[in-house]
């Protein structure tokens, strides 16, 4: 039984085939993945970490069900949440709309973070709750003695194995009860197509590409548009090359993606208190296989301080009240499956 929150550092990633690799520290840091063996890829959103590869002292291999059995179950987190102030987001929203109207952006994704104070170290409860999540969510976690983050993300950045690459476009959000109108909502479809078409354009010349039909991913309280993409690479590519090419996707990043638009997004994220690793790639190198998820739908903690970030895609058709509502919907989904009160 793993007692989350002890002095031992811990990492895991649940993969789409149901397998899970758990890494136990201490972790050796490296600029590149090891030849063979296992390493976790921990990077910030701006890809500024010089030693992003974390090589565990030992590993365990298990299933999603086995992961939940290995992490000690604890009572839920009791937290006092700070009231949300819409004013800072409203200012950023207006700046974004001005940039869109002036032609700098077509789309970008600001992040709002809700914070709270837990009655005790929340790490054990957060890790235990996340370890119980099931597909289509992929759980992930990184924790030390008094800080860390864990989540259950619906978004695969990419999976790479034997020259086969799998990725997805995941964008557009609504409440499950609004599924029928969501399916024909022009604004949500347009936002999703920005993401899907940009991914296709980044990958098309790398090999034989198959883009599947847009579908609705049902996550219980909320739904998203989902497009799966498969690529047969004509030449080998390293995980680092693909990370640089695909992160951030327009689901979390700016469109077009330039130094100017990315720097502006990073400025907005900092002003709104976004954790550095939110929306960043979190990956697992396992021999000759690499899987990376987008670190969203999670909880970050430092001591007893909790943070739940959420982002929203803003395009010309966006409206402030609707985006504020979407941000709350995503944060509430995290609280619900974590059973936070």
C-alpha positions as a Markdown table, in Angstrom:
| # | Residue | x | y | z |
|---|---|---|---|---|
| 1 | Unk | 0.0 | 0.0 | 0.0 |
| 2 | Unk | 1.3 | 3.4 | -1.0 |
| 3 | Unk | 0.8 | 6.1 | 1.6 |
| 4 | Unk | 0.6 | 9.3 | -0.4 |
| 5 | Unk | 2.0 | 12.3 | 1.3 |
| 6 | Unk | 5.0 | 10.4 | 2.9 |
| 7 | Unk | 8.6 | 11.5 | 2.3 |
| 8 | Unk | 8.8 | 9.2 | -0.7 |
| 9 | Unk | 8.3 | 10.9 | -4.0 |
| 10 | Unk | 5.8 | 9.3 | -6.4 |
| 11 | Unk | 4.7 | 9.5 | -10.0 |
| 12 | Unk | 2.2 | 7.6 | -12.2 |
| 13 | Unk | 0.4 | 7.6 | -15.5 |
| 14 | Unk | -2.6 | 5.5 | -16.6 |
| 15 | Unk | -2.4 | 4.8 | -20.3 |
| 16 | Unk | -5.3 | 4.4 | -22.7 |
| 17 | Unk | -4.9 | 0.6 | -22.8 |
| 18 | Unk | -5.6 | 0.4 | -19.1 |
| 19 | Unk | -2.0 | -0.2 | -18.0 |
| 20 | Unk | -0.4 | 1.9 | -15.3 |
| 21 | Unk | 3.3 | 2.6 | -14.5 |
| 22 | Unk | 4.1 | 3.8 | -11.0 |
| 23 | Unk | 7.5 | 5.4 | -10.3 |
| 24 | Unk | 9.0 | 5.6 | -6.8 |
| 25 | Unk | 11.7 | 8.1 | -5.9 |
| 26 | Unk | 14.2 | 9.4 | -5.4 |
| 27 | Unk | 14.1 | 10.4 | -9.1 |
| 28 | Unk | 17.2 | 11.1 | -11.1 |
| 29 | Unk | 16.9 | 14.1 | -13.4 |
| 30 | Unk | 18.1 | 14.1 | -17.0 |
| 31 | Unk | 18.0 | 16.2 | -20.1 |
| 32 | Unk | 16.9 | 13.2 | -22.2 |
| 33 | Unk | 15.2 | 9.9 | -21.7 |
| 34 | Unk | 17.3 | 6.8 | -20.8 |
| 35 | Unk | 18.2 | 4.2 | -23.3 |
| 36 | Unk | 15.5 | 1.6 | -22.4 |
| 37 | Unk | 14.1 | 1.7 | -19.0 |
| 38 | Unk | 11.4 | 4.1 | -17.6 |
| 39 | Unk | 11.3 | 7.8 | -17.1 |
| 40 | Unk | 8.5 | 10.3 | -16.5 |
| 41 | Unk | 8.5 | 13.6 | -18.4 |
| 42 | Unk | 7.7 | 16.6 | -16.2 |
| 43 | Unk | 7.7 | 19.9 | -18.0 |
| 44 | Unk | 6.2 | 23.3 | -17.5 |
| 45 | Unk | 3.7 | 24.9 | -20.0 |
| 46 | Unk | 6.5 | 27.1 | -21.5 |
| 47 | Unk | 8.8 | 24.0 | -21.9 |
| 48 | Unk | 11.5 | 25.8 | -19.9 |
| 49 | Unk | 12.6 | 22.9 | -17.7 |
| 50 | Unk | 16.2 | 21.9 | -18.6 |
| 51 | Unk | 16.0 | 18.5 | -17.0 |
| 52 | Unk | 12.4 | 17.3 | -17.6 |
| 53 | Unk | 13.1 | 13.6 | -17.6 |
| 54 | Unk | 12.7 | 12.0 | -14.1 |
| 55 | Unk | 14.1 | 8.5 | -13.8 |
| 56 | Unk | 12.6 | 6.6 | -10.8 |
| 57 | Unk | 14.5 | 4.5 | -8.3 |
| 58 | Unk | 12.0 | 1.7 | -8.9 |
| 59 | Unk | 8.8 | 1.1 | -10.7 |
| 60 | Unk | 5.6 | -1.0 | -10.4 |
| 61 | Unk | 3.4 | -2.1 | -13.3 |
| 62 | Unk | -0.3 | -2.5 | -12.7 |
| 63 | Unk | -3.7 | -1.8 | -14.0 |
| 64 | Unk | -6.1 | 1.0 | -13.3 |
| 65 | Unk | -7.9 | -1.1 | -10.8 |
| 66 | Unk | -4.5 | -2.1 | -9.3 |
| 67 | Unk | -3.5 | 1.5 | -9.0 |
| 68 | Unk | -6.5 | 2.3 | -6.8 |
| 69 | Unk | -5.7 | -0.6 | -4.6 |
| 70 | Unk | -2.1 | 0.4 | -4.1 |
| 71 | Unk | -2.8 | 4.0 | -3.0 |
| 72 | Unk | -4.2 | 4.3 | 0.5 |
| 73 | Unk | -7.8 | 5.4 | 0.6 |
| 74 | Unk | -8.4 | 8.3 | 2.9 |
| 75 | Unk | -11.3 | 10.6 | 3.7 |
| 76 | Unk | -12.3 | 13.4 | 1.4 |
| 77 | Unk | -10.7 | 16.8 | 1.5 |
| 78 | Unk | -12.3 | 19.6 | 3.6 |
| 79 | Unk | -11.4 | 23.0 | 2.2 |
| 80 | Unk | -12.4 | 26.6 | 2.5 |
| 81 | Unk | -12.6 | 28.0 | -1.0 |
| 82 | Unk | -11.9 | 31.6 | -1.8 |
| 83 | Unk | -14.7 | 33.5 | -3.5 |
| 84 | Unk | -14.1 | 33.8 | -7.2 |
| 85 | Unk | -13.7 | 37.4 | -8.6 |
| 86 | Unk | -14.6 | 37.7 | -12.2 |
| 87 | Unk | -13.0 | 41.1 | -12.6 |
| 88 | Unk | -9.4 | 40.0 | -13.4 |
| 89 | Unk | -10.7 | 37.5 | -16.0 |
| 90 | Unk | -13.0 | 40.2 | -17.5 |
| 91 | Unk | -10.0 | 42.5 | -18.1 |
| 92 | Unk | -8.0 | 39.7 | -19.7 |
| 93 | Unk | -11.1 | 38.7 | -21.8 |
| 94 | Unk | -11.4 | 42.2 | -23.2 |
| 95 | Unk | -7.7 | 42.3 | -24.0 |
| 96 | Unk | -8.0 | 39.0 | -25.9 |
| 97 | Unk | -11.1 | 40.2 | -27.8 |
| 98 | Unk | -9.1 | 43.4 | -28.8 |
| 99 | Unk | -6.2 | 41.2 | -30.0 |
| 100 | Unk | -8.6 | 39.0 | -32.0 |
| 101 | Unk | -10.2 | 42.0 | -33.6 |
| 102 | Unk | -6.8 | 43.4 | -34.5 |
| 103 | Unk | -5.8 | 40.2 | -36.2 |
| 104 | Unk | -3.1 | 39.0 | -33.7 |
| 105 | Unk | -5.1 | 35.9 | -32.5 |
| 106 | Unk | -7.8 | 33.7 | -34.0 |
| 107 | Unk | -8.1 | 31.8 | -30.7 |
| 108 | Unk | -6.4 | 31.6 | -27.3 |
| 109 | Unk | -7.0 | 29.9 | -23.9 |
| 110 | Unk | -6.7 | 31.9 | -20.7 |
| 111 | Unk | -6.8 | 30.0 | -17.4 |
| 112 | Unk | -8.6 | 30.9 | -14.2 |
| 113 | Unk | -7.6 | 29.3 | -10.9 |
| 114 | Unk | -9.8 | 28.7 | -7.9 |
| 115 | Unk | -7.8 | 28.5 | -4.6 |
| 116 | Unk | -8.6 | 27.1 | -1.2 |
| 117 | Unk | -7.1 | 26.1 | 2.1 |
| 118 | Unk | -7.5 | 22.5 | 3.3 |
| 119 | Unk | -7.9 | 21.6 | 7.0 |
| 120 | Unk | -4.9 | 19.2 | 6.6 |
| 121 | Unk | -2.4 | 18.1 | 4.0 |
| 122 | Unk | -4.7 | 17.4 | 1.0 |
| 123 | Unk | -2.1 | 15.3 | -1.0 |
| 124 | Unk | -3.1 | 11.8 | 0.3 |
| 125 | Unk | -6.8 | 12.4 | -0.4 |
| 126 | Unk | -6.2 | 14.0 | -3.9 |
| 127 | Unk | -4.0 | 11.1 | -5.0 |
| 128 | Unk | -6.3 | 8.5 | -3.7 |
| 129 | Unk | -9.3 | 10.1 | -5.4 |
| 130 | Unk | -7.5 | 10.5 | -8.7 |
| 131 | Unk | -6.2 | 7.0 | -8.7 |
| 132 | Unk | -9.9 | 5.7 | -8.8 |
| 133 | Unk | -10.7 | 7.5 | -12.0 |
| 134 | Unk | -11.5 | 5.4 | -15.1 |
| 135 | Unk | -11.4 | 5.7 | -18.9 |
| 136 | Unk | -12.0 | 7.8 | -20.8 |
| 137 | Unk | -10.2 | 9.8 | -18.2 |
| 138 | Unk | -6.4 | 9.1 | -17.8 |
| 139 | Unk | -5.2 | 9.6 | -14.3 |
| 140 | Unk | -1.8 | 11.0 | -13.6 |
| 141 | Unk | 0.1 | 12.2 | -10.5 |
| 142 | Unk | 3.4 | 13.7 | -9.3 |
| 143 | Unk | 3.9 | 14.2 | -5.6 |
| 144 | Unk | 6.5 | 14.8 | -3.0 |
| 145 | Unk | 6.2 | 15.2 | 0.8 |
| 146 | Unk | 4.2 | 18.5 | 0.9 |
| 147 | Unk | 3.4 | 19.4 | -2.7 |
| 148 | Unk | 2.4 | 18.0 | -6.0 |
| 149 | Unk | -0.4 | 17.7 | -8.5 |
| 150 | Unk | -2.7 | 14.9 | -9.7 |
| 151 | Unk | -5.5 | 14.8 | -12.2 |
| 152 | Unk | -7.7 | 12.7 | -14.5 |
| 153 | Unk | -7.5 | 14.2 | -18.0 |
| 154 | Unk | -9.6 | 13.4 | -21.0 |
| 155 | Unk | -6.9 | 14.7 | -23.3 |
| 156 | Unk | -4.1 | 12.7 | -24.9 |
| 157 | Unk | -1.4 | 14.8 | -26.3 |
| 158 | Unk | 0.1 | 11.9 | -28.2 |
| 159 | Unk | 1.1 | 8.2 | -27.9 |
| 160 | Unk | 4.1 | 7.0 | -29.9 |
| 161 | Unk | 5.1 | 3.4 | -30.5 |
| 162 | Unk | 6.6 | 1.5 | -33.5 |
| 163 | Unk | 6.2 | 4.5 | -35.8 |
| 164 | Unk | 2.5 | 4.8 | -35.0 |
| 165 | Unk | 1.3 | 8.1 | -33.5 |
| 166 | Unk | -2.1 | 8.6 | -31.9 |
| 167 | Unk | -3.4 | 12.0 | -30.9 |
| 168 | Unk | -6.7 | 13.8 | -30.6 |
| 169 | Unk | -8.5 | 17.2 | -30.9 |
| 170 | Unk | -10.5 | 17.8 | -27.8 |
| 171 | Unk | -12.3 | 21.2 | -27.7 |
| 172 | Unk | -15.8 | 22.5 | -27.2 |
| 173 | Unk | -17.6 | 22.1 | -23.8 |
| 174 | Unk | -21.1 | 21.9 | -22.5 |
| 175 | Unk | -23.2 | 20.5 | -19.8 |
| 176 | Unk | -24.5 | 16.9 | -20.5 |
| 177 | Unk | -28.1 | 18.0 | -20.3 |
| 178 | Unk | -27.4 | 20.4 | -23.2 |
| 179 | Unk | -25.9 | 17.7 | -25.4 |
| 180 | Unk | -28.5 | 18.0 | -28.2 |
| 181 | Unk | -28.0 | 21.7 | -28.7 |
| 182 | Unk | -24.3 | 21.4 | -28.2 |
| 183 | Unk | -24.1 | 19.0 | -31.2 |
| 184 | Unk | -25.3 | 21.8 | -33.5 |
| 185 | Unk | -23.7 | 24.8 | -31.7 |
| 186 | Unk | -21.8 | 26.7 | -34.4 |
| 187 | Unk | -19.5 | 28.5 | -31.9 |
| 188 | Unk | -18.5 | 25.2 | -30.2 |
| 189 | Unk | -18.0 | 23.4 | -33.6 |
| 190 | Unk | -15.9 | 26.3 | -34.9 |
| 191 | Unk | -13.7 | 26.2 | -31.8 |
| 192 | Unk | -13.2 | 22.4 | -32.2 |
| 193 | Unk | -12.4 | 22.7 | -35.8 |
| 194 | Unk | -9.7 | 25.3 | -35.1 |
| 195 | Unk | -8.0 | 22.6 | -33.0 |
| 196 | Unk | -8.6 | 19.6 | -35.3 |
| 197 | Unk | -7.5 | 21.4 | -38.5 |
| 198 | Unk | -4.4 | 22.8 | -36.9 |
| 199 | Unk | -3.3 | 19.4 | -35.6 |
| 200 | Unk | -3.9 | 17.9 | -39.1 |
| 201 | Unk | -1.8 | 20.6 | -40.7 |
| 202 | Unk | 1.1 | 20.0 | -38.3 |
| 203 | Unk | 1.1 | 16.3 | -38.9 |
| 204 | Unk | 0.0 | 15.8 | -42.5 |
| 205 | Unk | 3.5 | 15.9 | -44.2 |
| 206 | Unk | 5.0 | 13.5 | -41.6 |
| 207 | Unk | 3.2 | 10.4 | -42.9 |
| 208 | Unk | -0.1 | 8.8 | -43.8 |
| 209 | Unk | -2.8 | 10.5 | -41.7 |
| 210 | Unk | -6.3 | 9.4 | -40.8 |
| 211 | Unk | -8.7 | 11.9 | -39.3 |
| 212 | Unk | -11.8 | 10.2 | -37.8 |
| 213 | Unk | -15.2 | 11.8 | -37.6 |
| 214 | Unk | -16.0 | 14.3 | -34.9 |
| 215 | Unk | -17.9 | 12.8 | -32.0 |
| 216 | Unk | -19.2 | 13.7 | -28.6 |
| 217 | Unk | -17.2 | 12.5 | -25.5 |
| 218 | Unk | -19.5 | 12.1 | -22.5 |
| 219 | Unk | -17.8 | 12.6 | -19.2 |
| 220 | Unk | -20.9 | 12.5 | -17.0 |
| 221 | Unk | -21.6 | 16.1 | -16.0 |
| 222 | Unk | -19.9 | 17.6 | -19.1 |
| 223 | Unk | -19.4 | 16.8 | -22.8 |
| 224 | Unk | -16.7 | 17.7 | -25.3 |
| 225 | Unk | -16.2 | 17.4 | -29.0 |
| 226 | Unk | -13.6 | 14.8 | -29.8 |
| 227 | Unk | -11.7 | 14.0 | -33.1 |
| 228 | Unk | -9.2 | 11.1 | -33.0 |
| 229 | Unk | -6.2 | 11.3 | -35.3 |
| 230 | Unk | -3.9 | 8.4 | -36.4 |
| 231 | Unk | -0.5 | 8.9 | -38.2 |
| 232 | Unk | 1.9 | 6.3 | -39.7 |
| 233 | Unk | 5.2 | 8.1 | -39.6 |
| 234 | Unk | 7.4 | 7.9 | -42.7 |
| 235 | Unk | 10.5 | 8.6 | -40.6 |
| 236 | Unk | 11.3 | 8.1 | -36.9 |
| 237 | Unk | 10.7 | 11.1 | -34.6 |
| 238 | Unk | 11.8 | 11.6 | -31.0 |
| 239 | Unk | 9.4 | 12.4 | -28.2 |
| 240 | Unk | 11.1 | 15.8 | -27.8 |
| 241 | Unk | 10.6 | 16.7 | -31.5 |
| 242 | Unk | 6.9 | 15.8 | -31.3 |
| 243 | Unk | 6.5 | 17.6 | -28.0 |
| 244 | Unk | 7.9 | 20.8 | -29.6 |
| 245 | Unk | 5.7 | 20.3 | -32.6 |
| 246 | Unk | 2.4 | 19.6 | -30.8 |
| 247 | Unk | 2.5 | 21.4 | -27.5 |
| 248 | Unk | 0.6 | 23.5 | -26.9 |
| 249 | Unk | -2.3 | 22.4 | -29.1 |
| 250 | Unk | -4.9 | 25.1 | -29.9 |
| 251 | Unk | -7.0 | 23.4 | -27.3 |
| 252 | Unk | -4.7 | 25.0 | -24.6 |
| 253 | Unk | -2.5 | 27.4 | -26.6 |
| 254 | Unk | -2.8 | 30.3 | -29.0 |
| 255 | Unk | -3.7 | 30.2 | -32.7 |
| 256 | Unk | -1.7 | 31.2 | -34.6 |
| 257 | Unk | 1.2 | 30.0 | -32.4 |
| 258 | Unk | 4.0 | 32.5 | -32.7 |
| 259 | Unk | 6.6 | 33.8 | -30.2 |
| 260 | Unk | 4.4 | 36.9 | -29.8 |
| 261 | Unk | 1.1 | 35.1 | -29.2 |
| 262 | Unk | 2.7 | 32.5 | -26.9 |
| 263 | Unk | 4.4 | 35.1 | -24.8 |
| 264 | Unk | 1.1 | 37.0 | -24.4 |
| 265 | Unk | -0.7 | 33.8 | -23.3 |
| 266 | Unk | 2.0 | 33.2 | -20.7 |
| 267 | Unk | 1.6 | 36.7 | -19.4 |
| 268 | Unk | -2.2 | 36.2 | -19.1 |
| 269 | Unk | -1.7 | 32.9 | -17.3 |
| 270 | Unk | 0.7 | 34.4 | -14.8 |
| 271 | Unk | -1.6 | 37.4 | -14.1 |
| 272 | Unk | -4.5 | 35.0 | -13.4 |
| 273 | Unk | -2.4 | 32.8 | -11.1 |
| 274 | Unk | -2.2 | 29.7 | -13.2 |
| 275 | Unk | 0.2 | 26.9 | -12.0 |
| 276 | Unk | 3.2 | 26.5 | -14.3 |
| 277 | Unk | 2.5 | 22.8 | -15.0 |
| 278 | Unk | -1.2 | 23.2 | -15.8 |
| 279 | Unk | -1.9 | 22.3 | -19.5 |
| 280 | Unk | 1.7 | 21.1 | -19.9 |
| 281 | Unk | 2.7 | 17.7 | -21.2 |
| 282 | Unk | 3.0 | 14.9 | -18.6 |
| 283 | Unk | 4.6 | 11.9 | -20.1 |
| 284 | Unk | 6.0 | 8.4 | -19.6 |
| 285 | Unk | 8.9 | 6.9 | -21.5 |
| 286 | Unk | 8.8 | 3.1 | -21.3 |
| 287 | Unk | 11.4 | 1.3 | -23.4 |
| 288 | Unk | 10.5 | 2.3 | -26.9 |
| 289 | Unk | 7.1 | 3.7 | -26.1 |
| 290 | Unk | 6.1 | 7.2 | -25.1 |
| 291 | Unk | 2.7 | 8.4 | -23.9 |
| 292 | Unk | 2.0 | 12.1 | -23.0 |
| 293 | Unk | -1.3 | 13.5 | -21.7 |
| 294 | Unk | -2.3 | 17.1 | -21.3 |
| 295 | Unk | -2.2 | 18.0 | -17.5 |
| 296 | Unk | -5.7 | 19.4 | -17.1 |
| 297 | Unk | -8.7 | 18.5 | -14.8 |
| 298 | Unk | -6.4 | 18.3 | -11.8 |
| 299 | Unk | -5.6 | 19.7 | -8.4 |
| 300 | Unk | -2.3 | 21.3 | -7.4 |
| 301 | Unk | -1.3 | 21.6 | -3.8 |
| 302 | Unk | 1.5 | 23.2 | -1.8 |
| 303 | Unk | 1.2 | 22.5 | 2.0 |
| 304 | Unk | -2.5 | 23.0 | 2.7 |
| 305 | Unk | -3.0 | 25.4 | -0.2 |
| 306 | Unk | -5.2 | 24.0 | -3.0 |
| 307 | Unk | -5.5 | 25.2 | -6.6 |
| 308 | Unk | -7.9 | 24.1 | -9.3 |
| 309 | Unk | -7.2 | 25.7 | -12.7 |
| 310 | Unk | -9.5 | 25.7 | -15.7 |
| 311 | Unk | -9.1 | 27.1 | -19.2 |
| 312 | Unk | -11.5 | 28.2 | -21.8 |
| 313 | Unk | -11.1 | 28.7 | -25.6 |
| 314 | Unk | -11.9 | 32.2 | -26.7 |
| 315 | Unk | -12.7 | 33.0 | -30.3 |
| 316 | Unk | -14.4 | 36.0 | -31.9 |
| 317 | Unk | -17.8 | 34.6 | -31.2 |
| 318 | Unk | -17.1 | 34.1 | -27.5 |
| 319 | Unk | -19.1 | 35.9 | -24.8 |
| 320 | Unk | -17.8 | 36.8 | -21.4 |
| 321 | Unk | -20.7 | 35.3 | -19.4 |
| 322 | Unk | -20.6 | 32.1 | -21.3 |
| 323 | Unk | -16.9 | 31.6 | -20.8 |
| 324 | Unk | -17.1 | 32.4 | -17.1 |
| 325 | Unk | -19.8 | 29.7 | -16.9 |
| 326 | Unk | -17.7 | 27.2 | -18.7 |
| 327 | Unk | -14.8 | 27.8 | -16.4 |
| 328 | Unk | -17.0 | 27.1 | -13.4 |
| 329 | Unk | -18.4 | 24.0 | -15.0 |
| 330 | Unk | -14.9 | 22.5 | -15.5 |
| 331 | Unk | -13.8 | 23.3 | -11.9 |
| 332 | Unk | -17.0 | 21.8 | -10.5 |
| 333 | Unk | -16.4 | 18.6 | -12.5 |
| 334 | Unk | -13.0 | 18.3 | -10.8 |
| 335 | Unk | -14.4 | 18.9 | -7.4 |
| 336 | Unk | -17.2 | 16.3 | -8.1 |
| 337 | Unk | -15.0 | 13.4 | -9.0 |
| 338 | Unk | -12.6 | 14.3 | -6.3 |
| 339 | Unk | -15.4 | 14.5 | -3.8 |
| 340 | Unk | -14.0 | 17.9 | -2.6 |
| 341 | Unk | -16.4 | 20.0 | -0.4 |
